[in-house]
C-alpha cells in the first residue's frame, strides 16, 4: 500500500510513523516544515481534564496512555513531561470545579485536592497570597509535551521505516479517479500518487480538496500565546489559575495564555511581545510568580485551533470518496499517538475500532 499523509504536525507525523510501521509505503506532504503549523504554537497540555462527552473523555485518556507507552518503543522520550498539573479557580467557579472533580473521580480519572502546603512544595515560586483559600486540584497523570520535538521524532521514525518527507509542498487538491482518492497535487503542480490519502492537515484540512462534497466542516478558534525569555523560576508543570495559564517551555522559558485574550486578537492581528495583550498576560503571570517581576515578554504567537464543526474529533473514511481517510481533531497533542495507532489499524490492516464510532466523518455527510 502506498499512503499519502497530508501534514507533518503532531497528528500527521504520528500517523505516518504508524503506517510505515505497518508496512505501508508512506509519503508525507507538508506545506511548511515539520511541526510548523498549529502544533508548534500549542499549549500542548496532555489531559482529559474537562472533555465531554464520556466517549471523548475516554479517547483522550487513551491518548495519555499511548504517550506514556511510547517510552517502551523509543530509547528516550525527551518531548514528554508527565509532571502532573495544578488548578484553582475563582469563588464563582468553584461549584463547577467541584462537580468536575466528582465526575472525573467517578470515571476513574486521577484527580485529588491538595493543601496549600503541598502546592508550595510542588511549586515553591507560586504566590500563595494570590491563591488564598481556593481549593487546589492536582492531576498526577497529566503533563505537557514539546510538540515539535515529538513530531520530529515521529517523522524520523517513519523515515527510518522507508517513509519519504516532502516539506514546503502545499497540497492544493486531493486527486480522484473513478470515485477513489488517487493522490494529491501540490502548489508546484507535482502529483503524488498513492493508494490511500490520509488528511491530517489540521486547521487547513478543509482546504486540500477542490470538491466541497467531501470536505470536513471546521470551526477553528483563535489562540493567543505569550513567551517569557529565560527566567529564574522552578515552575515544573502546567498551572491553571484565575489570572493566567502557564507551563515550562524549555531553556528556562515559560509559555503563558489567558482565555479572554483569545477574543482580543484575530488571525489578521500581527502579534508582538509589546502589544497590550502580551503585557497583560505577563502582568498576571508576575502576580502569580513574583520571580517574574520586571520581566518583559520575549514573543507572542497567534494560531487557529483545528476543531471540527461540532467540537469532536473526525477520524475515519469520508463516505463520498473511497480510500480517503481523515484525522482532524482538537486535542491533537493528547490524542495523536492513540489516533495514529487506530488509524493505521483501519487503513493498513482493515481492523475497525468501535471506540471511534461516535467520531466518524460520516456524521457530516448525512
C-alpha positions in Angstrom: 0.0 0.0 0.0 1.2 3.5 -0.9 -0.1 6.1 1.5 0.0 9.9 1.2 -0.2 11.7 4.5 -1.1 15.3 4.4 0.6 17.3 7.2 3.6 16.8 9.5 2.3 18.2 12.7 1.8 16.1 15.8 -1.1 14.1 14.2 0.3 13.6 10.7 3.8 12.7 11.9 2.4 10.1 14.2 0.0 8.6 11.6 2.9 8.4 9.1 5.1 6.6 11.7 2.4 4.0 12.4 1.5 3.5 8.7 5.2 3.0 7.9 5.5 0.6 10.8 2.5 -1.4 9.4 4.4 -1.8 6.1 2.9 1.0 4.0 5.0 3.0 1.6 4.4 6.5 3.1 4.9 9.9 1.6 4.4 12.8 4.0 3.5 16.0 2.2 3.8 19.1 4.4 3.2 22.7 3.2 5.6 24.3 5.6 8.0 22.4 7.9 7.7 19.6 10.5 5.6 21.0 13.4 5.4 24.4 11.7 1.7 24.8 11.9 -0.6 24.8 14.9 1.4 22.1 16.6 4.3 24.4 17.1 2.1 27.1 18.7 0.2 24.9 21.1 -0.1 24.9 24.9 0.4 21.1 24.4 -1.2 20.1 27.7 -1.8 16.3 27.7 -5.0 15.7 29.6 -8.6 14.7 29.7 -9.4 17.2 32.4 -12.7 18.6 31.1 -13.5 16.7 27.9 -17.2 15.9 27.0 -19.0 13.6 26.3 -17.8 10.5 28.0 -16.6 8.8 24.8 -14.4 11.8 24.0 -13.1 11.8 27.6 -12.2 8.1 27.2 -10.5 8.8 23.8 -8.3 11.4 25.5 -7.4 9.1 28.4 -6.3 6.5 25.7 -4.2 9.3 24.2 -2.5 9.9 27.5 -1.7 6.2 28.0 -0.4 6.0 24.4 2.0 8.8 25.1 3.4 7.0 28.2 3.6 3.8 26.2 6.0 5.4 23.7 8.7 5.0 26.3 8.7 1.3 25.6 9.4 1.9 21.9 11.9 4.7 21.9 15.1 4.8 23.8 14.3 8.2 25.1 11.2 10.4 25.0 12.6 13.9 25.7 9.4 15.5 24.4 7.2 14.1 27.1 6.9 15.7 30.6 4.5 13.7 32.8 4.7 16.3 35.5 1.0 16.5 36.6 -0.9 19.7 36.5 -2.4 22.1 39.1 -5.6 24.1 39.0 -7.5 26.5 41.2 -10.3 29.0 40.3 -12.3 32.0 41.4 -15.0 31.5 44.1 -17.8 31.9 41.5 -16.4 28.9 39.5 -15.9 26.5 42.5 -19.3 24.8 42.2 -18.4 23.9 38.6 -14.9 22.8 39.7 -16.4 20.6 42.5 -18.8 19.0 40.0 -15.9 18.3 37.6 -13.8 16.7 40.3 -16.7 14.4 41.3 -17.4 13.5 37.7 -13.7 12.7 36.9 -13.4 10.6 40.1 -16.5 8.6 39.1 -14.9 8.0 35.7 -11.7 6.7 37.4 -9.6 9.7 36.5 -6.6 10.6 38.7 -7.5 13.9 40.4 -7.2 15.0 44.0 -7.4 18.0 46.2 -4.1 19.1 47.8 -3.3 21.6 50.5 -1.6 25.0 50.2 1.5 23.4 51.8 1.5 20.7 49.2 1.2 23.3 46.5 4.2 25.2 47.9 6.2 22.0 47.9 5.3 21.3 44.2 5.6 24.9 43.0 7.6 27.0 45.6 7.6 30.1 43.3 3.8 30.5 43.4 2.4 33.5 45.4 0.2 31.7 48.0 -1.4 35.0 48.9 -2.9 35.1 45.4 -4.2 31.5 45.8 -6.0 32.4 49.1 -8.3 29.7 50.3 -9.2 28.4 46.8 -9.5 24.6 46.6 -6.5 23.3 44.7 -6.6 20.2 42.4 -3.7 18.1 41.2 -3.9 15.6 38.3 -0.7 13.5 38.5 -1.2 11.8 35.1 -1.3 15.0 33.1 1.6 16.9 31.8 2.8 18.5 28.5 4.9 17.8 25.5 7.4 19.6 23.3 5.2 19.2 20.2 7.9 20.0 17.6 10.4 17.6 19.2 7.7 15.0 19.3 6.7 15.5 15.6 10.3 15.4 14.5 10.9 12.1 16.4 7.8 10.5 14.8 8.8 11.7 11.3 12.4 10.3 11.8 10.9 7.0 13.0 8.8 6.9 9.9 11.7 7.8 7.6 13.7 5.0 9.2 11.0 2.7 8.0 11.1 3.9 4.5 8.8 7.0 4.5 9.6 10.0 2.3 9.2 13.5 3.7 8.4 16.4 1.4 8.3 19.8 3.1 7.4 23.1 1.5 4.9 21.2 -0.6 1.4 22.7 0.0 -1.4 20.4 -1.1 -4.0 22.2 -3.2 -6.1 19.2 -4.2 -6.9 15.6 -3.5 -7.0 13.9 -6.8 -9.6 11.2 -7.5 -10.1 8.5 -10.1 -13.3 6.6 -10.5 -14.6 7.8 -7.2 -11.4 6.9 -5.3 -8.6 9.1 -3.9 -5.6 8.5 -6.1 -3.1 11.1 -4.7 -2.6 14.8 -4.0 -1.4 17.7 -6.2 0.8 20.3 -4.6 1.1 24.0 -5.3 4.0 23.5 -7.7 1.9 21.2 -9.9 3.5 18.0 -8.8 1.3 14.9 -8.4 2.0 12.5 -5.6 0.1 9.3 -6.3 -1.0 6.7 -3.7 -3.5 4.0 -2.9 -4.9 6.0 0.0 -4.8 9.6 1.1 -4.8 10.5 4.8 -5.7 14.1 5.6 -4.0 15.3 8.8 -4.0 18.9 7.6 -5.2 20.3 10.9 -6.6 23.8 10.5 -6.1 23.5 6.7 -7.8 20.1 6.4 -10.9 21.6 4.8 -8.8 23.4 2.1 -7.0 20.5 0.5 -9.8 19.3 -1.8 -11.5 21.2 -4.7 -14.6 19.1 -4.3 -16.7 20.5 -1.4 -18.7 17.3 -1.1 -16.0 15.6 0.9 -14.6 18.5 3.0 -14.9 18.2 6.8 -16.6 21.4 8.1 -14.3 23.1 10.6 -15.0 25.8 13.2 -11.4 26.8 14.3 -10.9 29.1 17.2 -8.1 31.6 17.7 -5.4 31.0 20.4 -3.0 33.7 21.7 0.2 32.6 23.5 3.0 34.7 25.1 6.5 33.6 25.9 9.0 34.8 28.5 12.7 35.0 28.0 14.7 32.5 30.1 13.8 33.3 33.7 15.0 32.1 37.1 11.9 30.1 38.1 11.4 26.4 39.0 7.9 26.0 37.5 7.7 22.4 36.5 4.1 21.7 35.3 1.1 23.3 33.8 -0.6 25.8 36.2 -4.3 26.7 35.5 -5.2 29.7 37.6 -7.8 32.5 37.6 -5.3 35.0 36.3 -3.2 33.1 33.8 -2.4 29.6 32.5 1.3 28.8 32.1 3.8 26.0 31.7 7.5 25.5 31.2 8.7 25.7 27.6 12.3 24.6 27.8 15.5 26.6 28.2 14.1 28.4 31.2 11.2 30.0 29.2 7.5 29.9 30.2 4.6 29.7 27.8 1.6 31.7 29.0 -2.0 32.3 28.0 -5.4 33.5 29.2 -8.7 32.6 27.6 -10.2 36.1 27.3 -7.1 37.3 25.4 -8.0 34.9 22.6 -11.1 37.0 22.0 -9.0 40.2 21.7 -7.0 39.1 18.7 -7.7 37.6 15.3 -5.7 35.7 12.7 -5.1 39.1 11.0 -3.5 40.5 14.1 0.3 40.9 13.9 1.5 39.5 17.2 4.3 41.2 19.1 5.8 41.0 22.6 4.9 44.6 23.2 1.2 44.6 22.3 -1.2 45.3 25.2 -2.4 41.7 25.3 1.1 40.4 25.8 1.9 42.8 28.5 -1.4 42.0 30.3 -0.6 38.3 30.3 2.9 39.0 31.5 1.5 41.2 34.3 -0.8 38.4 35.5 2.0 35.9 35.4 4.2 38.2 37.5 1.4 38.4 40.1 1.3 34.6 40.3 5.1 34.2 40.2 6.9 37.1 41.9 10.2 35.8 40.3 8.8 37.3 37.0 8.7 40.9 38.4 10.3 43.3 35.8 10.4 40.6 33.2 9.1 41.6 29.8 7.7 39.2 27.2 10.0 37.8 24.6 7.5 36.8 22.0 3.8 36.3 21.2 2.1 33.9 18.8 -1.4 33.6 17.3 -2.8 30.4 16.0 -6.0 28.7 14.9 -7.0 25.5 16.6 -8.3 22.9 14.2 -11.8 22.0 15.5 -14.5 20.1 13.5 -17.8 22.0 13.5 -19.4 20.0 16.3 -16.3 20.2 18.5 -15.5 16.5 18.4 -12.7 14.6 16.5 -13.3 13.4 12.9 -11.5 10.2 12.3 -12.2 7.7 9.6 -13.1 7.4 5.9 -15.2 10.0 4.1 -18.3 8.4 2.7 -18.3 10.1 -0.7 -14.9 9.1 -1.9 -13.0 5.8 -1.4 -9.6 5.5 0.0 -9.7 8.9 1.6 -9.3 8.9 5.4 -9.2 12.0 7.7 -7.8 12.5 11.2 -8.8 16.0 12.2 -9.2 17.0 15.8 -8.9 19.4 18.6 -6.7 17.9 21.4 -4.4 16.6 18.8 -1.4 16.8 21.1 -3.1 14.5 23.6 -4.8 12.2 21.0 -2.1 11.9 18.4 -0.3 8.7 19.5 -3.5 6.8 20.0 -5.3 8.0 16.9 -2.2 7.2 14.9 -2.4 3.6 16.0 -6.1 3.1 15.4 -5.9 4.9 12.0 -3.0 2.6 10.9 -5.0 -0.4 12.1 -8.0 0.6 10.0 -6.1 1.8 6.9 -3.4 -0.8 6.6 -4.8 -3.8 8.5 -8.5 -3.5 7.9 -9.2 -3.7 11.7 -12.0 -1.4 12.7 -12.1 0.3 16.1 -15.7 0.7 17.5 -14.5 3.3 20.0 -14.3 5.7 17.0 -18.0 5.1 16.1 -19.0 8.5 17.7 -16.3 10.3 15.8 -16.7 9.2 12.2 -16.7 11.9 9.5 -19.9 10.3 8.1 -21.9 12.3 10.6 -21.2 15.4 8.5 -22.5 13.8 5.3 -26.0 12.5 6.1 
